[in-house]
């Protein structure tokens, strides 16, 4: 890879770019936010901050699996209401 954990530096190919983006820590939150927007049919509000934080934390703890994220999202009260 050649880049630093902060995400700046050189990379060689898509896999290395993906690895670099994961190291920055921002990818998880972005994935969660985009899926939340699609699932809710709206942009997030200040009231969604705790939900998004919990979903992002779960996404990272579950090895960043999309399937687990989707299950967590539909099980959340914010999705049901």
Kinemage of the C-alpha trace (Angstrom):
@kinemage 1
@onewidth
@group {chain A} dominant
@subgroup {mainchain}
@vectorlist {calphas} color= white
{ca unk a 1} P 0.000 0.000 0.000
{ca unk a 2} L 2.602 2.597 0.944
{ca unk a 3} L 0.184 5.074 2.523
{ca unk a 4} L -0.096 6.074 6.128
{ca unk a 5} L -3.014 5.018 8.373
{ca unk a 6} L -4.410 8.554 8.027
{ca unk a 7} L -5.205 7.775 4.412
{ca unk a 8} L -2.699 10.022 2.687
{ca unk a 9} L -0.055 8.473 0.530
{ca unk a 10} L 0.348 6.250 -2.486
{ca unk a 11} L -1.633 3.170 -3.328
{ca unk a 12} L -1.509 0.617 -6.106
{ca unk a 13} L -4.888 -0.447 -7.442
{ca unk a 14} L -8.461 -0.539 -6.225
{ca unk a 15} L -7.837 -3.031 -3.406
{ca unk a 16} L -5.101 -0.858 -1.928
{ca unk a 17} L -7.315 2.219 -2.251
{ca unk a 18} L -10.108 0.402 -0.422
{ca unk a 19} L -7.712 -0.628 2.320
{ca unk a 20} L -6.502 2.947 2.675
{ca unk a 21} L -10.066 4.243 2.916
{ca unk a 22} L -10.890 1.702 5.619
{ca unk a 23} L -7.849 2.832 7.621
{ca unk a 24} L -9.160 6.407 7.666
{ca unk a 25} L -12.216 5.272 9.629
{ca unk a 26} L -14.657 7.389 7.633
{ca unk a 27} L -15.876 4.727 5.239
{ca unk a 28} L -18.045 2.947 7.804
{ca unk a 29} L -19.946 6.081 8.686
{ca unk a 30} L -20.433 6.944 5.036
{ca unk a 31} L -21.783 3.479 4.183
{ca unk a 32} L -24.166 3.598 7.139
{ca unk a 33} L -25.376 7.107 6.307
{ca unk a 34} L -25.993 6.309 2.650
{ca unk a 35} L -27.904 3.105 3.463
{ca unk a 36} L -29.899 4.975 6.128
{ca unk a 37} L -30.892 7.622 3.572
{ca unk a 38} L -31.986 5.000 1.066
{ca unk a 39} L -33.909 2.953 3.637
{ca unk a 40} L -35.645 5.961 5.200
{ca unk a 41} L -36.243 7.801 1.940
{ca unk a 42} L -34.904 10.995 3.475
{ca unk a 43} L -31.769 12.696 4.713
{ca unk a 44} L -30.765 12.261 8.316
{ca unk a 45} L -31.649 14.886 10.917
{ca unk a 46} L -30.189 15.771 14.301
{ca unk a 47} L -32.680 13.319 15.830
{ca unk a 48} L -30.965 10.487 13.921
{ca unk a 49} L -27.489 11.119 15.368
{ca unk a 50} L -27.690 8.432 18.071
{ca unk a 51} L -29.140 5.880 15.644
{ca unk a 52} L -26.418 6.519 13.077
{ca unk a 53} L -23.701 6.309 15.735
{ca unk a 54} L -25.051 2.992 17.018
{ca unk a 55} L -25.368 1.582 13.498
{ca unk a 56} L -21.843 2.711 12.598
{ca unk a 57} L -20.438 1.169 15.776
{ca unk a 58} L -22.261 -2.094 15.082
{ca unk a 59} L -21.064 -2.082 11.476
{ca unk a 60} L -17.449 -1.764 12.599
{ca unk a 61} L -17.801 -4.355 15.380
{ca unk a 62} L -19.442 -6.862 13.007
{ca unk a 63} L -16.502 -6.799 10.619
{ca unk a 64} L -18.112 -4.298 8.251
{ca unk a 65} L -20.504 -6.826 6.764
{ca unk a 66} L -23.289 -5.287 4.732
{ca unk a 67} L -25.724 -8.062 5.652
{ca unk a 68} L -25.306 -7.430 9.394
{ca unk a 69} L -25.698 -3.679 8.825
{ca unk a 70} L -28.956 -4.186 6.951
{ca unk a 71} L -30.309 -6.458 9.682
{ca unk a 72} L -29.343 -3.961 12.390
{ca unk a 73} L -30.954 -1.166 10.424
{ca unk a 74} L -34.322 -2.844 9.911
{ca unk a 75} L -34.382 -3.985 13.543
{ca unk a 76} L -33.899 -0.404 14.791
{ca unk a 77} L -36.936 1.504 16.057
{ca unk a 78} L -36.130 4.394 13.696
{ca unk a 79} L -36.790 2.085 10.744
{ca unk a 80} L -40.036 0.713 12.129
{ca unk a 81} L -41.605 4.114 12.770
